[in-house]
Amino acid sequence: MARPNSKSPQRQRGGSEQPFLKAKILLDDSPREIKQHYISQKIIGQGPFGDIFEVIDAHRPRVRLAMKVQKKKLWINQGSPAEQALKLFKELLILNRILPRHPNIARIQDLLIGPNSVFIIQELCSAKTLDDFYPVATEASGRRIFRQIVDAVTFIHHHGVAHLGLQGENILFAEPDFKECKIIDFSSSVYNPDWATLVHNNFNPLSWFLPDELTIPRDKRLDDVKNLGRILHCILVGQKVQYRLYTPALLGQSADRLMAAANKPRKELFGPQAFHLLKMIGPPPFGPSRDQDFPTMEEIRRHTWLYESDPEDFQQLRTRLKQHRI
């Protein structure tokens, strides 16, 4: 049986947590059938597999949620239907069984399965993404939002999960005021019990996964750290940086230099501690060029810049970390 660490992970009691999702099976994909559960209000986004709607719970009219529609026929373009079904299963398992609730992670609330589509119900966020936040980020707001993201990533790593999709479009804001962000889309995430230092509600991996599904060829948590560095760089620059345009394959050895010249951090808005953190985790040439030079998530979380805030924010951070035993 796979064991989390040579260091026994800390077991978290979960008696008050919600149970794993019980999917609702639909007779057909018609609006009439779906309205038995959720009433669509308006379209709020589009994804690779279908549209995203704001909906009202048919049994609790005051509850507003988001419904992501995945058309099964489009799964074929992304691999076999079986592979896509397994990805969806792993995403649901990560969000509703492996991870406890966290204020900066959007929760999946329900699942409807029809003959031709899958309807994923999750908590409703605004349409604002991290990409919308970059141009208006100040030192205070940039620090606050980046700290929320770091807190959430540290949290999922402690539970053995690497997100692997940390980018602007996968981080939404609860409201358009840019006060609180939510990480979404765990479809590319991986879980390895050997990484876990915390186990939620006595989760037993082998009750849910085959042994080969728990074999990860390398520690992919570093990918999250590198993506955090890119997010920090975009906050300091004040815009989304198109890193895919600055690759050695396209621009040769000068790719990093050209990227830095075109995307300069705003020294007039951000102090030396923000730039010190950028040097620790930012993309080259701002940050490390070798994997072994990147800091751990704990070192990032405890960086001075993330604690340079007003006393109220600092106290909220301490309370949150204590609640999650990090």
PyMOL commands that set and color helices and strands:
alter all, ss='L'
color gray80, all
select helices_A, chain A and resi 31-34+72-78+81-98+130-136+139-158+168-170+193-195+205-207+211-214+221-237+243-245+248-262+272-281+291-293+297-301+304-307+311-323
alter helices_A, ss='H'
color red, helices_A
select strands_A, chain A and resi 10-12+24-25+38-46+51-57+60-71+108-113+117-123+161-162+171-173+181-183+190-191+198-200
alter strands_A, ss='S'
color yellow, strands_A
deselect
rebuild
show_as cartoon
